[in-house]
Amino acid sequence: TTTFSVSNARAFVPTSRAVVRPFLSRRFMSSEPDTSIVDVCKDKIAAALETENVVVTGAYDDPNGSHITVQVVSSKFEGKRAVQRQQMVYKALWDQMDPNGPVHAVDSMTCKTPDEA
């Protein structure tokens, strides 16, 4: 197994800091200082699916992480298959997941109707 440590991390960092800073600021920081990407994602899902029952968690409890976990309960899921429900959530998050967006992946997604919750 490969162990990742600070000493071997330098091999993966570009030599120009000018390249790194814009990438990190766009990828891991939200445009508003008091709003994390987790909050932005939660608000977008809540608005699109007309529910307040949304939980978005950053990987390893990092509020500005690039990997998130989503749990949502919405009546808009009634009559939808699991894949269709996931597509509805991804549609709400799509602008956050573009190649230069702050979210790289949704690691886990749970989509339920109020009766299933």
C-alpha positions as CSV (number, residue, x, y, z in Angstrom):
1,T,0.0,0.0,0.0
2,T,1.0,3.5,-0.6
3,T,1.0,5.9,2.3
4,F,0.3,9.5,1.6
5,S,2.2,11.9,3.8
6,V,3.3,15.5,3.6
7,S,6.8,14.4,2.5
8,N,5.6,12.6,-0.6
9,A,2.8,15.1,-1.3
10,R,5.3,17.5,-3.0
11,A,5.6,15.2,-5.9
12,F,2.0,15.9,-6.9
13,V,2.0,19.7,-6.4
14,P,2.7,21.9,-9.5
15,T,5.8,24.0,-9.2
16,S,4.0,27.3,-9.9
17,R,1.9,28.6,-7.0
18,A,0.0,30.8,-9.4
19,V,-1.5,27.6,-10.9
20,V,-2.5,26.2,-7.5
21,R,-4.1,29.2,-5.8
22,P,-6.9,29.8,-8.4
23,F,-7.7,26.1,-8.6
24,L,-8.0,25.8,-4.8
25,S,-10.0,29.0,-4.3
26,R,-12.5,28.0,-7.0
27,R,-12.7,24.3,-6.0
28,F,-12.9,24.5,-2.3
29,M,-14.1,27.9,-1.4
30,S,-17.6,29.3,-2.0
31,S,-18.1,32.7,-3.4
32,E,-19.6,34.0,-0.2
33,P,-17.4,33.9,2.9
34,D,-20.1,32.8,5.4
35,T,-21.6,30.1,3.1
36,S,-20.0,26.7,2.7
37,I,-20.5,24.6,-0.4
38,V,-22.5,22.2,1.8
39,D,-25.0,25.0,2.6
40,V,-25.2,26.0,-1.1
41,C,-25.9,22.4,-2.1
42,K,-28.5,21.9,0.6
43,D,-30.3,25.1,-0.5
44,K,-30.3,24.1,-4.1
45,I,-31.7,20.7,-3.4
46,A,-34.3,22.1,-1.0
47,A,-35.5,24.6,-3.6
48,A,-35.6,22.2,-6.5
49,L,-37.4,19.4,-4.6
50,E,-39.6,21.8,-2.5
51,T,-38.6,20.3,0.9
52,E,-36.7,21.3,4.0
53,N,-35.8,17.7,4.8
54,V,-32.3,17.8,3.3
55,V,-29.0,16.8,4.9
56,V,-25.8,17.4,3.0
57,T,-22.5,16.4,4.6
58,G,-19.0,17.1,3.4
59,A,-16.6,14.2,3.3
60,Y,-14.8,13.7,6.7
61,D,-17.0,16.6,8.0
62,D,-15.2,19.1,5.8
63,P,-17.9,21.8,5.0
64,N,-16.0,22.8,1.9
65,G,-15.0,19.3,0.8
66,S,-15.3,18.2,-2.8
67,H,-17.1,15.0,-1.9
68,I,-20.5,15.2,-0.4
69,T,-23.2,12.8,1.0
70,V,-26.9,13.7,0.4
71,Q,-30.0,12.5,2.3
72,V,-33.3,14.0,1.1
73,V,-37.0,13.3,1.8
74,S,-39.4,14.8,-0.8
75,S,-43.0,14.2,-2.0
76,K,-41.6,14.9,-5.5
77,F,-40.1,11.5,-5.4
78,E,-43.6,9.8,-5.3
79,G,-43.9,7.4,-8.2
80,K,-40.2,7.7,-9.2
81,R,-37.7,4.9,-9.4
82,A,-34.4,5.3,-7.5
83,V,-32.4,6.4,-10.6
84,Q,-35.0,9.0,-11.4
85,R,-34.8,10.4,-7.8
86,Q,-31.1,10.6,-8.1
87,Q,-31.3,12.4,-11.4
88,M,-33.6,15.0,-9.8
89,V,-30.9,15.6,-7.1
90,Y,-28.1,15.8,-9.6
91,K,-30.1,18.2,-11.7
92,A,-30.3,20.5,-8.7
93,L,-26.6,20.3,-8.1
94,W,-25.4,20.3,-11.7
95,D,-23.9,23.8,-11.8
96,Q,-21.9,22.9,-8.6
97,M,-20.5,19.7,-10.3
98,D,-19.2,21.1,-13.6
99,P,-15.5,20.4,-14.2
100,N,-14.5,23.6,-12.5
101,G,-17.2,23.4,-9.8
102,P,-16.6,23.0,-6.1
103,V,-18.2,19.5,-5.9
104,H,-16.3,16.6,-7.4
105,A,-18.6,13.8,-6.4
106,V,-21.6,12.7,-4.5
107,D,-20.3,9.7,-2.5
108,S,-23.7,8.6,-1.2
109,M,-27.3,9.6,-1.9
110,T,-30.5,8.5,-0.1
111,C,-33.7,9.7,-1.6
112,K,-37.0,8.9,0.1
113,T,-40.7,9.9,0.0
114,P,-42.3,11.1,3.2
115,D,-44.0,7.6,3.5
116,E,-40.7,5.8,3.2
117,A,-38.9,8.0,5.8
